[in-house]
Amino acid sequence: MVFDGEGIMKVAIIGAGLTGLVAANELKDYVQVKVFEAEEVGGLVSSYFNDSKGYHIEKFYHHCFKNDFELLRLLKELRLSSKLVWKTVKVGTAFDGKIFSLSTPFEILRYPYLNLKEKVKLAMFTIKSRRKNYETFDDESAIDGLKKEVGEALLSKFFMPLLNAKFGENAKDVSYAWLLARVAIRSNRKLKGEEIGYLRHGFWQIIEKLSEDIDIKKEKAKIEKSRGWVVNGEDFDAVVFTAPLNELKINLNLPEVRYQSSICALIALKNPISDVYWINSIGTTFGAVIEHTNFMPFEDYGENLLYLASYTTPNSEFFMKDDKEILKIFLSDLKNFGVRDEDIAWSKVFKAKYSGPIYERGYSKKITPYRVAKGFYIAGMTSKPNYPERSMNGSIKAGKEVAEKLKKDLELD
Ligand SMILES: Cc1cc2nc3c(=O)[nH]c(=O)nc-3n(C[C@H](O)[C@H](O)[C@H](O)COP(=O)(O)OP(=O)(O)OC[C@H]3O[C@@H](n4cnc5c(N)ncnc54)[C@H](O)[C@@H]3O)c2cc1C
């Protein structure tokens, strides 16, 4: 334990998402830790518990990749590795409900919406993007970079629908660096398809284990500066802020980070709509259809589970709509996939106001350092390990690194 003049040092952690919980676990043997959580423990990776069927399912679809080393290490530490499963899933694209599996080179060759020349160009671009130093393209827009590299036709037919699905109205602002890095990560697939991972029965198990010995206050944190830091009226020697930066009400001269919002409808269906896990859906109000039970076994849930996912901005008209209205709009588009009202057992809408930074041009200069003032630390989605794509892995790494930095600073003080 680290002591100051008055006793054991006290650290407040704002946010009980993965970053906050990992930081709390790393710090708890050195200082007195208190975590403040405004909404739900687990943050973006929190789950919905289906009472009647007795299972947990993430409110927002989640899976992991083979190179998520920090996540794999954490699972080992928490003795959860045996629950991790890897599976080759099918991915595809749908135009107005007509689904094309694009999981294998053979299926891509048969895809009717691109000609052979465009397919070859796409393959070459994918290979090239893995070799590019993406950081040098941070100030260029994805649209400009793609126009130069693959041309207008492939941009409008292939990339624009994907960018629109992922970033909604902010697609035009996204940096080429983000796109290159993302293509490099996601194109690393085997001949028979993409292999992804899942913690059987849900990632909530990580959250549960990480929360075990942590003092979590279910309160929205209000931070004030005095001799040290005051959180909800209590004095602390240091603060680790892991919530979205918009929630930070004190001025620390940080650059403004724009966030996007996510809306996911979780739907239980009597029958699956396809055998594809991830469908990029073009021409619909949702950008992706994710059939969870084409990834994990149906028996784990006793029903077919599907997400309809859409990205927008916190103050958009769509985000402001109530759940009922959103569902109505989504379900009307889902009819294109042959789903009728009587096929739906139940449905729910989950919204995240700040679901990730918009990786716009110049974003890399906005990445937050861990220590921003004496005794004040920031970690989470705007930290280096979460660039160019925020992930569970990135937040775990950020949680570990900020704790390391804080421990070092306490030893030096
Ligand atoms: C739709 C969607 C799909 C995703 N899919 C994947 C995936 O497949 N694979 C993957 O690796 N990652 C995925 N992610 C990303 C992953 O969930 C996040 O990167 C990670 O969970 C972020 O953790 P965090 O702790 O940094 O932030 P958060 O989870 O946002 O935690 C911050 C916490 O702070 C709390 N908070 C906010 N303000 C206050 C306040 N004033 N006082 C107290 N508490 C406050 C919030 O309630 C929240 O719980 C996905 C995210 C979304 C939205």
Ligand as a Chemical Component Dictionary entry (heavy atoms), coordinates in Angstrom:
data_LIG
# 
_chem_comp.id                   LIG 
_chem_comp.type                 NON-POLYMER 
_chem_comp.pdbx_formal_charge   0 
_chem_comp.three_letter_code    LIG 
# 
loop_
_chem_comp_atom.comp_id 
_chem_comp_atom.atom_id 
_chem_comp_atom.alt_atom_id 
_chem_comp_atom.type_symbol 
_chem_comp_atom.charge 
_chem_comp_atom.model_Cartn_x 
_chem_comp_atom.model_Cartn_y 
_chem_comp_atom.model_Cartn_z 
_chem_comp_atom.pdbx_ordinal 
LIG C1  C1  C 0 -22.161 -1.516 -30.876 1  
LIG C2  C2  C 0 -20.825 -1.872 -30.288 2  
LIG C3  C3  C 0 -20.206 -3.035 -30.666 3  
LIG C4  C4  C 0 -18.948 -3.377 -30.178 4  
LIG N1  N1  N 0 -18.384 -4.536 -30.587 5  
LIG C5  C5  C 0 -17.157 -4.867 -30.129 6  
LIG C6  C6  C 0 -16.559 -6.083 -30.513 7  
LIG O1  O1  O 0 -17.148 -6.879 -31.243 8  
LIG N2  N2  N 0 -15.314 -6.365 -30.037 9  
LIG C7  C7  C 0 -14.636 -5.506 -29.216 10 
LIG O2  O2  O 0 -13.507 -5.823 -28.819 11 
LIG N3  N3  N 0 -15.182 -4.339 -28.835 12 
LIG C8  C8  C 0 -16.416 -3.986 -29.266 13 
LIG N4  N4  N 0 -16.989 -2.817 -28.862 14 
LIG C9  C9  C 0 -16.167 -1.863 -28.098 15 
LIG C10 C10 C 0 -16.060 -2.176 -26.615 16 
LIG O3  O3  O 0 -17.316 -2.486 -26.058 17 
LIG C11 C11 C 0 -15.520 -0.916 -25.925 18 
LIG O4  O4  O 0 -14.360 -0.470 -26.582 19 
LIG C12 C12 C 0 -15.182 -1.127 -24.459 20 
LIG O5  O5  O 0 -16.165 -1.876 -23.794 21 
LIG C13 C13 C 0 -15.055 0.250  -23.820 22 
LIG O6  O6  O 0 -14.779 0.144  -22.447 23 
LIG P1  P1  P 0 -14.428 1.453  -21.625 24 
LIG O7  O7  O 0 -14.379 1.083  -20.202 25 
LIG O8  O8  O 0 -13.227 2.106  -22.199 26 
LIG O9  O9  O 0 -15.646 2.471  -21.886 27 
LIG P2  P2  P 0 -17.173 2.321  -21.469 28 
LIG O10 O10 O 0 -17.624 0.938  -21.610 29 
LIG O11 O11 O 0 -17.887 3.402  -22.225 30 
LIG O12 O12 O 0 -17.180 2.679  -19.893 31 
LIG C14 C14 C 0 -17.286 3.974  -19.403 32 
LIG C15 C15 C 0 -18.247 3.959  -18.218 33 
LIG O13 O13 O 0 -18.305 5.264  -17.635 34 
LIG C16 C16 C 0 -19.608 5.472  -17.148 35 
LIG N5  N5  N 0 -19.813 6.924  -16.959 36 
LIG C17 C17 C 0 -20.041 7.880  -17.872 37 
LIG N6  N6  N 0 -20.138 9.088  -17.275 38 
LIG C18 C18 C 0 -19.986 8.875  -15.943 39 
LIG C19 C19 C 0 -19.976 9.741  -14.804 40 
LIG N7  N7  N 0 -20.123 11.070 -14.902 41 
LIG N8  N8  N 0 -19.793 9.179  -13.592 42 
LIG C20 C20 C 0 -19.615 7.836  -13.443 43 
LIG N9  N9  N 0 -19.602 6.990  -14.505 44 
LIG C21 C21 C 0 -19.774 7.501  -15.730 45 
LIG C22 C22 C 0 -20.469 4.860  -18.243 46 
LIG O14 O14 O 0 -21.775 4.596  -17.772 47 
LIG C23 C23 C 0 -19.675 3.602  -18.595 48 
LIG O15 O15 O 0 -20.111 2.500  -17.838 49 
LIG C24 C24 C 0 -18.276 -2.487 -29.291 50 
LIG C25 C25 C 0 -18.914 -1.326 -28.877 51 
LIG C26 C26 C 0 -20.180 -1.013 -29.352 52 
LIG C27 C27 C 0 -20.856 0.246  -28.890 53 
# 
loop_
_chem_comp_bond.comp_id 
_chem_comp_bond.atom_id_1 
_chem_comp_bond.atom_id_2 
_chem_comp_bond.value_order 
_chem_comp_bond.pdbx_ordinal 
LIG C1  C2  SING 1  
LIG C2  C3  SING 2  
LIG C2  C26 DOUB 3  
LIG C3  C4  DOUB 4  
LIG C4  N1  SING 5  
LIG C4  C24 SING 6  
LIG N1  C5  DOUB 7  
LIG C5  C6  SING 8  
LIG C5  C8  SING 9  
LIG C6  O1  DOUB 10 
LIG C6  N2  SING 11 
LIG N2  C7  SING 12 
LIG C7  O2  DOUB 13 
LIG C7  N3  SING 14 
LIG N3  C8  DOUB 15 
LIG C8  N4  SING 16 
LIG N4  C9  SING 17 
LIG N4  C24 SING 18 
LIG C9  C10 SING 19 
LIG C10 O3  SING 20 
LIG C10 C11 SING 21 
LIG C11 O4  SING 22 
LIG C11 C12 SING 23 
LIG C12 O5  SING 24 
LIG C12 C13 SING 25 
LIG C13 O6  SING 26 
LIG O6  P1  SING 27 
LIG P1  O7  DOUB 28 
LIG P1  O8  SING 29 
LIG P1  O9  SING 30 
LIG O9  P2  SING 31 
LIG P2  O10 DOUB 32 
LIG P2  O11 SING 33 
LIG P2  O12 SING 34 
LIG O12 C14 SING 35 
LIG C14 C15 SING 36 
LIG C15 O13 SING 37 
LIG C15 C23 SING 38 
LIG O13 C16 SING 39 
LIG C16 N5  SING 40 
LIG C16 C22 SING 41 
LIG N5  C17 SING 42 
LIG N5  C21 SING 43 
LIG C17 N6  DOUB 44 
LIG N6  C18 SING 45 
LIG C18 C19 SING 46 
LIG C18 C21 DOUB 47 
LIG C19 N7  SING 48 
LIG C19 N8  DOUB 49 
LIG N8  C20 SING 50 
LIG C20 N9  DOUB 51 
LIG N9  C21 SING 52 
LIG C22 O14 SING 53 
LIG C22 C23 SING 54 
LIG C23 O15 SING 55 
LIG C24 C25 DOUB 56 
LIG C25 C26 SING 57 
LIG C26 C27 SING 58 
# 
